[in-house]
Each structure stands twice: as C-alpha cells, then as structure tokens.
C-alpha cells in the first residue's frame, strides 16, 4: 500500500508541472510576437519571419517558387 501512495504523489507532481508549462507553450503557438512581416505577391500574401536580415532571401525564394 505504501508503494501506491508514492506512485500517486509522483503522478500529481507531473500533472502540476504539465499544467504550469501548458500556458507558456500555448501562448507562443501561432504567436507573431517578435517576428517581422514580409509582404509578398503585391500584398496578397504575408508571412512572418524571426530574422529580419533574411527578408530579401525569403522574397527571392518565394518568387523562384512561383516561377517568376
């Protein structure tokens, strides 16, 4: 019986850890905070990148894929 109590307490601790981490993860999923907008295709398409210095390269790659 003592062993079962230990298992339960560990599961409770893991659950508390998961609950404390979940809001942090869900706050960053899909977030554009700290990212830079790159407008493509004459304003029809907007993507967000994390490194502003890659903006020109991103535009060039997009245009190559579109066949321009």
NORWORA-V588929 format. One record per residue. N is the residue number from 1. RES is the residue in one small letter. SS is DSSP state (hx for helix, st for strand, lp for the rest). PHI is phi in degrees with one decimal (NA if undefined). PSI is psi in whole degrees, 0 to 359 (NA if undefined). Layout:
BEGIN
n:N res:RES ss:SS phi:PHI psi:PSI
n:N res:RES ss:SS phi:PHI psi:PSI
END
This chain:
BEGIN
n:1 res:x ss:lp phi:NA psi:324
n:2 res:x ss:hx phi:-64.1 psi:325
n:3 res:x ss:hx phi:-63.4 psi:321
n:4 res:x ss:hx phi:-63.3 psi:323
n:5 res:x ss:hx phi:-64.8 psi:320
n:6 res:x ss:hx phi:-64.2 psi:319
n:7 res:x ss:hx phi:-63.5 psi:316
n:8 res:x ss:hx phi:-63.0 psi:319
n:9 res:x ss:hx phi:-67.6 psi:324
n:10 res:x ss:hx phi:-66.9 psi:320
n:11 res:x ss:hx phi:-64.1 psi:321
n:12 res:x ss:hx phi:-64.2 psi:321
n:13 res:x ss:hx phi:-65.8 psi:318
n:14 res:x ss:hx phi:-62.9 psi:320
n:15 res:x ss:hx phi:-63.8 psi:318
n:16 res:x ss:hx phi:-64.1 psi:321
n:17 res:x ss:hx phi:-64.3 psi:315
n:18 res:x ss:hx phi:-62.4 psi:318
n:19 res:x ss:hx phi:-65.2 psi:327
n:20 res:x ss:hx phi:-77.4 psi:333
n:21 res:x ss:hx phi:-84.4 psi:327
n:22 res:x ss:hx phi:-54.6 psi:314
n:23 res:x ss:hx phi:-61.6 psi:326
n:24 res:x ss:hx phi:-66.7 psi:318
n:25 res:x ss:hx phi:-68.7 psi:313
n:26 res:x ss:hx phi:-69.0 psi:337
n:27 res:x ss:hx phi:-72.4 psi:334
n:28 res:x ss:hx phi:-95.5 psi:343
n:29 res:x ss:lp phi:-70.3 psi:119
n:30 res:x ss:lp phi:79.1 psi:4
n:31 res:x ss:lp phi:-77.3 psi:142
n:32 res:x ss:lp phi:-106.3 psi:10
n:33 res:x ss:lp phi:-64.1 psi:128
n:34 res:x ss:lp phi:81.3 psi:11
n:35 res:x ss:lp phi:-115.7 psi:160
n:36 res:x ss:st phi:-111.8 psi:137
n:37 res:x ss:st phi:-82.0 psi:136
n:38 res:x ss:st phi:-121.9 psi:118
n:39 res:x ss:st phi:-92.2 psi:126
n:40 res:x ss:st phi:-122.7 psi:161
n:41 res:x ss:hx phi:58.4 psi:43
n:42 res:x ss:hx phi:65.2 psi:28
n:43 res:x ss:hx phi:95.4 psi:358
n:44 res:x ss:lp phi:-76.4 psi:332
n:45 res:x ss:st phi:-126.9 psi:133
n:46 res:x ss:st phi:-127.8 psi:129
n:47 res:x ss:st phi:-123.4 psi:162
n:48 res:x ss:st phi:-120.1 psi:130
n:49 res:x ss:st phi:-120.9 psi:156
n:50 res:x ss:lp phi:-89.8 psi:342
n:51 res:x ss:lp phi:-120.2 psi:110
n:52 res:x ss:hx phi:-61.0 psi:330
n:53 res:x ss:hx phi:-68.9 psi:345
n:54 res:x ss:hx phi:-94.2 psi:9
n:55 res:x ss:hx phi:-61.1 psi:311
n:56 res:x ss:hx phi:-62.6 psi:319
n:57 res:x ss:hx phi:-64.6 psi:321
n:58 res:x ss:hx phi:-64.8 psi:316
n:59 res:x ss:hx phi:-62.9 psi:316
n:60 res:x ss:hx phi:-62.6 psi:315
n:61 res:x ss:hx phi:-63.2 psi:320
n:62 res:x ss:hx phi:-62.7 psi:315
n:63 res:x ss:hx phi:-65.5 psi:325
n:64 res:x ss:hx phi:-66.5 psi:320
n:65 res:x ss:hx phi:-69.9 psi:330
n:66 res:x ss:hx phi:-80.5 psi:348
n:67 res:x ss:lp phi:86.5 psi:28
n:68 res:x ss:lp phi:-90.6 psi:NA
END
